[in-house]
Amino acid sequence: MSARFALLVFDWDGTLMDSTSIIVQSLQAACLDLHMPVPDQERARYIIGLSMHDSLAHLLPDIDPSEYTRIAEHYGSHFRRLSPETPLFAGTEDALRELKSAGYMLGVATGKSRRGLDRELARTRLAEVFHATRCGEESGGKPHPGMLHELTRSLGVAASGTLMIGDTTHDMQMAANAGVAALGVSYGAHSREQLMELSPLACIDQPRELWQWISLHA
């Protein structure tokens, strides 16, 4: 395969799966359950991609961290209730399988828990597509570069041969911290304007355009 990048690393929520609204609703519902301040949509969308600890520290700065476990349990309960019907963005499964067949190595770097990611990989039947996956709880949450460092090291790919694809500024900053090129997608949690401030190679506005861009430029 003659290509610019050997390894394509994808964020999960908001990049491959249309789950942004479910995450926001679940966070808001958890706060309502526990009579805590309920974040508005903009603030809740901003933390998507971060670890649960970092998300709650940002959203609820006045809440004692000892409460985080209880909030996370309520969040998880709501997310599991709402997420069984959450779809991949149209064309995602076929496009990923085609990329793998074309010789690309594929990875995931996500703020989801390992249990949560494995559940979604099984549900979508995509576990076999990815060569390696990393979660923030294993390698350091975004924007720490640990997930990308571990993926490139485990797969034997140089940073210069790796492309990070994500829908948040946390993804873009993680890529910059790891010395990896980044591609933004604006159909998830963060806006085109926010993503472009971190100078990705490009910013994609529709899911179908993502696969077109990769075929032409990656």
C-alpha positions in Angstrom: 0.0 0.0 0.0 1.3 3.4 -1.0 -0.2 5.9 1.3 0.6 9.0 3.4 -0.5 7.3 6.7 -0.1 3.7 7.8 -2.2 4.0 10.9 -5.6 5.7 11.2 -6.8 6.3 14.8 -10.4 7.2 15.4 -12.2 8.7 18.3 -15.4 6.8 19.0 -18.3 9.0 20.3 -19.2 11.7 17.8 -16.7 10.5 15.2 -17.8 6.9 14.4 -21.0 6.7 16.5 -23.8 9.3 16.6 -23.9 9.4 20.4 -23.3 13.0 21.3 -26.9 13.8 22.2 -27.1 10.6 24.3 -24.0 11.5 26.3 -25.4 15.0 27.0 -28.8 13.6 28.0 -27.2 11.1 30.3 -25.0 13.6 32.0 -27.9 16.0 32.6 -30.2 13.1 33.9 -27.5 12.0 36.3 -27.2 15.5 37.7 -31.0 15.8 38.1 -31.1 12.4 39.9 -28.6 13.7 42.5 -30.0 17.2 42.8 -26.7 18.7 41.4 -26.3 21.6 39.0 -27.4 20.5 35.5 -25.0 21.6 32.8 -26.5 23.2 29.6 -25.9 21.5 26.3 -22.9 23.6 25.3 -21.0 22.8 28.5 -21.9 19.2 28.4 -20.8 18.8 24.8 -17.5 20.4 25.6 -16.4 17.6 27.9 -17.2 14.8 25.5 -14.0 12.8 25.0 -12.5 13.5 28.4 -12.3 10.9 31.1 -15.2 10.8 33.5 -13.1 12.3 36.3 -11.9 15.2 34.2 -15.4 15.7 32.8 -17.0 16.0 36.2 -14.2 18.3 37.5 -14.9 20.6 34.6 -18.7 20.5 34.8 -19.1 20.4 38.6 -16.2 22.3 40.1 -17.9 22.8 43.4 -18.8 19.1 43.9 -16.5 17.0 46.1 -14.6 14.5 44.0 -15.8 11.8 46.4 -19.1 12.2 44.7 -17.8 11.4 41.3 -18.3 7.6 41.6 -22.0 8.1 42.4 -22.5 10.5 39.5 -20.7 8.1 37.2 -22.9 5.3 38.2 -26.1 7.3 37.5 -24.6 8.5 34.2 -23.8 4.9 33.2 -27.3 3.7 34.0 -28.9 6.4 31.9 -26.4 5.9 29.0 -27.0 2.1 28.9 -30.7 2.7 28.9 -30.5 5.2 26.0 -27.7 3.8 23.9 -28.8 0.3 22.6 -30.3 2.0 19.5 -27.5 4.5 19.0 -26.2 4.0 15.4 -22.9 4.3 13.8 -22.8 7.2 11.4 -24.1 6.1 8.0 -21.5 4.2 6.0 -19.1 3.8 8.9 -18.9 0.0 9.1 -18.4 -0.5 5.3 -15.8 2.2 5.1 -13.8 0.9 8.0 -13.8 -2.6 6.5 -12.7 -1.3 3.2 -9.9 0.7 4.8 -8.6 -2.4 6.6 -8.8 -4.4 3.3 -6.8 -1.7 1.6 -4.0 -2.2 4.1 -4.4 0.5 6.7 -4.0 -0.3 10.3 -6.9 1.0 12.3 -7.1 2.0 16.0 -9.4 3.7 18.5 -8.4 6.3 21.1 -11.4 7.1 23.3 -12.3 8.6 26.6 -14.9 5.8 27.1 -14.2 3.2 29.7 -12.8 -0.1 28.6 -16.0 -1.8 29.5 -18.0 0.7 27.6 -15.9 0.5 24.5 -15.9 -3.3 24.5 -19.6 -3.3 24.8 -20.0 -1.0 21.8 -17.4 -2.9 19.7 -19.4 -6.1 20.4 -22.7 -4.6 19.6 -21.5 -3.1 16.3 -19.5 -6.1 15.4 -16.4 -3.9 14.8 -14.0 -5.5 17.3 -12.4 -7.5 14.5 -11.8 -4.4 12.4 -9.4 -2.6 14.7 -5.8 -3.7 15.2 -5.6 -2.0 18.6 -7.7 0.2 20.9 -6.9 2.4 23.9 -9.1 4.0 26.5 -8.2 7.0 28.7 -8.4 5.0 31.9 -5.6 2.8 30.5 -3.2 5.3 29.0 -4.0 8.8 30.3 -7.0 10.8 29.4 -7.2 13.3 26.5 -5.4 15.6 25.7 -2.5 13.5 27.3 -0.7 11.8 24.4 -0.5 8.4 26.1 -3.1 6.6 24.1 -1.5 7.6 20.8 2.0 6.8 22.1 0.9 3.3 23.1 -1.0 2.7 19.9 2.0 3.7 17.7 4.4 1.8 19.8 2.3 -1.4 20.0 1.7 -1.4 16.2 5.2 -0.4 15.2 4.1 2.8 13.4 6.0 6.1 13.5 4.1 9.2 14.7 4.7 10.6 11.2 2.8 7.7 9.7 -0.2 8.2 12.0 -3.4 10.2 11.6 -5.8 11.0 14.5 -9.4 11.6 13.5 -11.8 13.1 16.0 -14.6 15.5 16.7 -13.3 17.5 19.7 -10.5 19.9 20.5 -9.3 17.3 23.0 -8.6 15.0 20.1 -6.8 17.7 18.2 -4.7 18.6 21.2 -3.9 15.0 22.0 -2.6 14.6 18.4 -0.5 17.7 18.7 1.0 16.5 22.0 1.9 13.2 20.5 3.4 14.7 17.3 0.7 13.1 15.2 -1.3 14.7 12.3 -5.0 15.4 13.1 -8.2 15.5 11.0 -11.2 17.1 12.6 -14.9 16.3 12.1 -17.4 18.9 12.9 -20.5 16.7 12.9 -19.9 15.6 16.5 -19.4 17.5 19.7 -17.3 20.6 18.8 -17.7 23.2 16.1 -15.7 23.7 13.0 -14.4 27.0 14.5 -13.2 25.3 17.7 -11.5 22.5 15.8 -9.8 24.8 13.2 -8.2 26.8 16.0 -5.9 23.8 16.6 -4.8 23.5 12.9 -5.9 20.1 11.8 -5.1 19.0 8.2 -8.7 19.6 7.4 -12.2 19.7 9.0 -14.9 17.5 7.7 -18.6 18.5 8.0 -20.4 15.4 7.0 -19.7 11.7 7.8 -19.7 10.7 4.1 -17.1 13.3 3.4 -14.8 11.7 5.9 -14.3 8.6 3.9 -13.9 10.6 0.7 -11.1 12.7 2.3 -9.3 9.6 3.6 -9.4 8.0 0.2 -7.9 11.1 -1.5 -5.5 12.4 1.1 -4.5 9.6 3.6 
